[in-house]
Amino acid sequence: MRSHIFAQLERDLIKARTTEGREEAKAKGKHMGRLPALSDKQAKELYKDKLNGESISALAKKYSVSRPTVHCSGQ
């Protein structure tokens, strides 16, 4: 019966340490989350190619990304 109290206490401690670590990392300028599939330069080039009429499939192969990534680029 008391085990759930200790489990909740441990969970709260883990959450507090994780939050503290994330805040510390952000303060140091660390990137949080997933890295982008394309660099800024690649995204601009892809957008220009898309405006010039290249197909979505061709662009996906050219930049080694998925078709949805091509659709979302340049927005």
Backbone as a ProteinNet text record, in pm:
[ID]
protein_1_A
[PRIMARY]
MRSHIFAQLERDLIKARTTEGREEAKAKGKHMGRLPALSDKQAKELYKDKLNGESISALAKKYSVSRPTVHCSGQ
[TERTIARY]
82	0	87.1	196.8	282.3	375.5	386.5	479.2	440.3	312	270.3	313.6	324.3	370.7	516.6	597.3	739.2	758.8	675.8	685.5	653.4	550.6	514.3	622.9	680.9	789.8	908.4	944.8	1056.7	1026	902.9	862.7	873	831.4	840.9	985.8	1073.7	1216.1	1276.9	1241.1	1291.5	1244.2	1117.8	1061.6	1132.5	1158.6	1226.2	1368.7	1441.5	1578.5	1580.1	1485.6	1478	1448.9	1354.2	1319.6	1439.3	1507	1625.6	1733.1	1755.5	1855.9	1820.7	1692	1648.2	1666.3	1630.5	1645.8	1792.9	1878.5	2022.8	2075.9	2031.6	2076.5	2029.6	1905.9	1854.3	1932.7	1968.1	2044.3	2182.6	2236.7	2367.5	2355.3	2231.2	2211	2207	2186.6	2180.1	2050	2055.6	1936.2	1851.4	1724.1	1632	1541.3	1525.1	1435.4	1507.7	1428.3	1479.9	1547.7	1657.1	1727.3	1651.7	1657.7	1587.5	1647.8	1563.6	1608	1696.6	1673.6	1748.7	1811.9	1929	1988.9	1909.1	1932.4	1862.7	1891.9	2017.8	2057.1	1984.3	1980.6	1912.3	1762.8	1702.1	1559.1	1528.3	1614.2	1594	1609.2	1710.5	1731.4	1613.8	1566.8	1453.5	1330.5	1307.4	1192.1	1199.2	1318.5	1336.4	1310.3	1363.4	1342	1193.3	1123.9	980.6	904	943.4	879.1	906.3	1022.4	1059.2	991.1	908.8	827.8	882.6	990.4	1039.7	937.8	926.8	827.8	868.5	768.2	790.8	878.3	849.8	927.8	1074.3	1096.2	1233.2	1308.8	1240.8	1305	1335.4	1243.7	1265.9	1389.9	1404.8	1523.6	1649.9	1639.5	1755	1810.4	1721.4	1763.8	1763.1	1732.6	1730.3	1638.5	1518	1416.4	1286.3	1187.5	1059	975.5	875.5	786.3	714.7	664.4	602.3	697.7	826	924	932.7	927.5	931	805.9	690.9	565.4	570.2	629.9	632.1	741.6	837.5	949.6	904.8	962.7	936.7	808.7	750	626.1	654.9
-118.6	0	126	123.5	241.5	255	149.9	153.1	260	286.4	387.5	527.6	549.5	678.4	699.3	594.3	603.8	616.1	546.4	554.8	697.3	756.6	892.4	991	972.5	1058.8	1050	928.9	909.8	974.8	960.8	1021.3	1173.5	1230.2	1375.5	1422.6	1344.8	1379.1	1374	1270.6	1257.3	1375	1410.3	1521.6	1652.7	1675.5	1798.7	1804.5	1692.1	1689.2	1709	1649	1662.4	1806.6	1867.4	2006.5	2097.9	2073.7	2153.5	2139.1	2017.6	1992.4	2058	2054.3	2117.4	2268.8	2328.4	2473.3	2514	2432.7	2458.8	2452.4	2351.4	2335.3	2452.6	2494	2608.3	2734.5	2752.7	2871.2	2872.5	2753.7	2743.5	2749.9	2761.4	2773.5	2641.1	2533.2	2402.3	2389.1	2318.2	2294.3	2188.8	2214.3	2118.3	2064.1	1934.5	1873.4	1819.4	1777.9	1715.3	1817.7	1776.5	1863.3	1868.4	1980.5	1991	1897.6	1851.4	1760.2	1832.4	1961.7	2040.3	2161.7	2200.2	2324.3	2441.6	2560.5	2678.4	2696.9	2676.7	2691.1	2588.9	2463.9	2359.9	2389.2	2436.9	2467.1	2577.5	2678.7	2786.8	2735.8	2651.9	2594.9	2507	2425.7	2338	2420.9	2527.8	2614.3	2675.8	2722	2778.5	2672.5	2551.4	2442.3	2408.7	2412.1	2382.3	2488.4	2615.1	2723.2	2711.6	2655.1	2637.3	2516.7	2446.1	2338.5	2198.5	2178.3	2041.2	1961.4	1834.1	1750.1	1724.7	1697.8	1671	1547.1	1442.8	1319.3	1341.7	1418	1446.3	1525.7	1621.7	1701.8	1617.2	1527.3	1440.4	1354	1302	1220.5	1306.6	1424.6	1514.3	1554	1582.3	1629.2	1518.6	1395.6	1279.1	1301.1	1347.1	1365.9	1303.5	1298.1	1241.7	1343.5	1295.4	1384.4	1482.3	1439.7	1539.2	1649.4	1619.7	1721.9	1825.6	1778.5	1869.6	1957.3	1897.6	1973.8	2083.5	2053.9	2148.5	2254.4	2232.3	2326.6	2458.1	2567.2	2699.2	2764.8	2710	2769.9	2867.4
0	0	0	69.5	77.9	-42.3	-118.9	-231.8	-334	-350.6	-447.1	-402.7	-272.4	-221	-257.8	-240	-274.7	-426	-500.8	-646.7	-693.4	-635.6	-672.7	-631.4	-514.1	-467.9	-563.3	-602.8	-695.5	-830.5	-876.3	-1004.1	-996.9	-885.7	-867.4	-865.9	-804.2	-801	-941.4	-1017.6	-1154.2	-1238.9	-1224.4	-1301.6	-1268	-1140.1	-1097.7	-1154.1	-1147.6	-1200	-1351.5	-1420.6	-1565.5	-1605.4	-1537.3	-1565.4	-1540.6	-1432.5	-1398.3	-1505.8	-1551.4	-1654.5	-1786.9	-1825.1	-1950.2	-1942.1	-1829	-1812.5	-1819.2	-1758.5	-1761.5	-1904.9	-1978.9	-2116.9	-2203.4	-2185.6	-2262	-2230.2	-2103.5	-2063.2	-2129.6	-2154.8	-2220.5	-2372.7	-2422.9	-2566.5	-2640	-2570.9	-2635.3	-2712.6	-2825.6	-2906.2	-2837.2	-2828	-2768.1	-2878.5	-2882.1	-2980	-3101.3	-3195.6	-3316	-3407.4	-3468.7	-3562.9	-3695.4	-3765.9	-3894.1	-3999.4	-4091.3	-4196.7	-4297.8	-4315.9	-4413.6	-4346	-4394.3	-4346.3	-4403.7	-4353.2	-4405.6	-4554.6	-4591.5	-4731.4	-4819.3	-4774.9	-4850.9	-4863.3	-4754.9	-4757.1	-4858.2	-4864.2	-4961	-5104.5	-5126.9	-5259.9	-5300.8	-5206.5	-5233.8	-5269.4	-5196.9	-5222	-5362.1	-5399.9	-5534.5	-5641.3	-5618	-5713.5	-5724.7	-5611.5	-5612.1	-5690.7	-5674.6	-5750.7	-5900.5	-5934.3	-6075.3	-6139.1	-6062.5	-6119.5	-6107.1	-6033	-6015.4	-5935.4	-5967.2	-5899.1	-5754.1	-5672.9	-5531.1	-5514.1	-5592.2	-5582.7	-5620.1	-5726.5	-5769.7	-5663.6	-5604	-5498.5	-5375.7	-5340.7	-5225.7	-5246.5	-5366.2	-5396.9	-5398.1	-5459.4	-5471.6	-5334.7	-5239.6	-5106.7	-5000.3	-5041.8	-4951.5	-4831	-4859.8	-4756.2	-4804.2	-4716.1	-4753.3	-4831.6	-4900.5	-4975.1	-4883.6	-4766.3	-4676.3	-4633.7	-4619.6	-4585.8	-4697.2	-4820.4	-4935.1	-4935.3	-4908.7	-4904.6	-4798.6	-4684.6	-4572.1	-4584.5	-4669.9	-4678.8	-4739.9	-4689.7	-4744.4	-4696	-4594.2	-4542.9	-4434.2
[MASK]
+++++++++++++++++++++++++++++++++++++++++++++++++++++++++++++++++++++++++++

